[in-house]
Amino acid sequence: MAPRFGYSRWDGTQVGFELDADDVLGEITDDLLYHGDVSPALRRLLQQGFRDRNGERVAGLAELLERLRQRRQEMLDQHDLGGAYEGIADQLRDVVDTERAAIDDLVDQAERSGDQRRQDITADAMAERRLRLDLLPPDLAGRVRALKEYEFTSSEAQRRFDDLLDRLRKELLQSRFNQMAGAMGDVTPEQVQRMREMFGALNDLLEMRAAGHDTTAAFDQLMARFGDMVPGHPESLDELLEQMAAQMAAAQAMLNSMTPDQRAQLQALSDELLGDLDLRWQVDRLARNLQEAFPGAGWGRSYEFGGQDPLGMADGAAVLNELGALDDLEHLLGGAVSPGALADVDLEQARRLLGPDDARSLEHLAKLSRSLEEAGLVERKQGRLELTPKGLRRIGHNALSELFSKLAKDRLGRHQVDSTGVGQERAYETKPYEFGDPFDLNIERTLRNALVRRGPNAGLPVRLAPDDFEVERSESLTRTSTVLMLDLSLSMPMRDNFLAAKKVAVALHALISSQFPRDYLGIVGFSEMARELKPHQLPEVSWDFVFGTNIQHGLALARQMLGRQSGTKQVILITDGEPTAHVRPDGEPFFHYPPVRETVDATLTEVNRCTRDGIRINTFMLDADSALTGFVDKLTELNRGRAFFTTPDTLGDYLLVDFLEQRRSVRRKGG
């Protein structure tokens, strides 16, 4: 059957848009324009996070790291690691109390029997047992060892003690080997023997691996013999060993986190519970081999617990294992300097540790640079991400869209101009010929007019009259040549003017290249000296770490560039300071603050040259003080250009609207 699809009206509540490259580039546009480098912009986005097109928050690394730290602290504040020691001690006291109760009950029964001999024998025997219980060592291992040699009076106490030993043996193995021990079921002598053999085989493999030998066949043999005891069905020896190293490191971290007394008692208890000297030797050998093979597994970790919930050996190792996983994830995220570094994150583990929302954020963050490269917006050159031509166009579109979105619709529109220009373009309409119109005759309409005028019986030849002539309407093609002068002096970022100015420059380039492709736009950056900037350089250009506002050199360079162009010529000057530098006759720059007469005169001389060449200078002043205002007043008096007092928030409104209003739009000829 063909798939069926359902459609509904969009109401703004639907979600499901995937994060794409345009979203990512839109998020870093401002940062990229300000700093001029793709990689740092992505790093900052990686740290800060953002909202996707569904409006959902994609948490940044700073947020995720803070949540990891909070999760760790919650666990430390909840649990009491000393519970592993105290819990076992309490259970042993319960066994002893049960045995003492049975002894007392047996003595009472002998006394009630009336049999003196029975009373004497029972009293002597029970006195000896009470003494042995009174003399039990204070440490856990000593108590277990003494009770293993003790002949219990109470079958219930004996059962509880045996159950406790079995449970502790299993917890001990589970604390070190997790599911491997859990797969054993009861810790029978046969199971212990099988585990001893498996640990021996693992140790042999580790030592073969350390010696550089091929372990593939030996690993396959080990899995064939002991695969039912190995959790997770690892596909390689390294995968199995990494699992075991993480678990044994967690058990070691548990010991490291205890007080010296608790650690010594549990260590001695472990030796007592394992009992089998060969198994204990294989376990110690395995721990040493794993530490050598995986030194970074966290063998030296320790934590300070301050909670109330007691932890047993197995539960404690599980908690320490999770704390170790939190540490590893924190280390990975904290060291991520690019989105690609997040490819190593285990998303399933992140989902378990942080929850599904944060794991989804990590997944999105890992795709940031990859999505840009796959979409052709950036490319990697010599290990550095750079914008492609497609990416440059998209940056310009983003800047232009943002600026236009702030403008009121009624401020935009086309304005008719005189029918002068550098050419014509067909409008695909006709009009009756009038004196002075270009004689671009429309033959079809002209002949039709003659036939209609003469009637159906006029015959041939068709004779034309002046009123029959109909010509093509045409549109004037006006051409504007513009040089944008962008202030790159150090005062621009210091006064928070740089981003707005650069964004306007990028937007103006996008506007002209897309809407007015016949127009010319040149770009000049100026500080102590001026230089021509190519459009592909614009997104990555940054301010100069020098003092000096050399408007004179910028105007000279702009005049040279416009001298090679046709059409209406203008300079758009964006600056936040009066001229403080100029180029002397010897070609060397001169800087002085506050401005001196020499610099102002040199700049105004260049203004006069622009005026003689028919170049209009329109100045957009950011944070204008009285000195700048006075200079610009003189500039506009000489050039007859216009001046605008703007702020970073309004610069785009003023400049784009002014450009469109002054741009010579079309008028139908003769219409």
Secondary structure by P-SEA (a helix, b strand, c coil): ccbbbbbbccccccccccccaaaaaaaaaaaaaacccaaaaaaaaaacccccccccccccaaaaaaaaaaaaaaaaaccccaaaaaaaaaaaaaaaaaaaaaaaaaaaaaaacccaaaaaaaaaaaaaaaaaaaaccccaaaaaaaaaacccccaaaaaaaaaaaaaaaaaaaaaacaaaaaacccccaaaaaaaaaaaaaaaaaaaaaaacccaaaaaaaaaaacccccccccccaaaaaaaaaaaaaaaaaaaaaccaaaaaaaaaaaaaaaccaaaaaaaaaaaaaaaaacccccccbbbbbbccccccaaaaaaaaaaaaaaaaaaaaaaaccccccccccaaaaaaaaccaaaaaaaaaaaaaaaaaaaaccccccccbbbbcaaaaaaaaaaaaaaaaaacccccbbbbbcccccccccccccccccccccccccaaaaaaaaaaaaaccccccccccccccbbbbbbbbbbbbbbbbbbbccaaaaaacaaaaaaaaaaaaaaaaacccccbbbbbbbbccbbbbbcccccccbbbbccccccaaaaaaaaaaaacccccbbbbbbbcccccccccccccbbbbbccccaaaaaaaaaaaaaaaaabbbbbbbbccccaaaaaaaaaaaaaccbbbbbcccccaaaaaaaaaaaaccccccccc
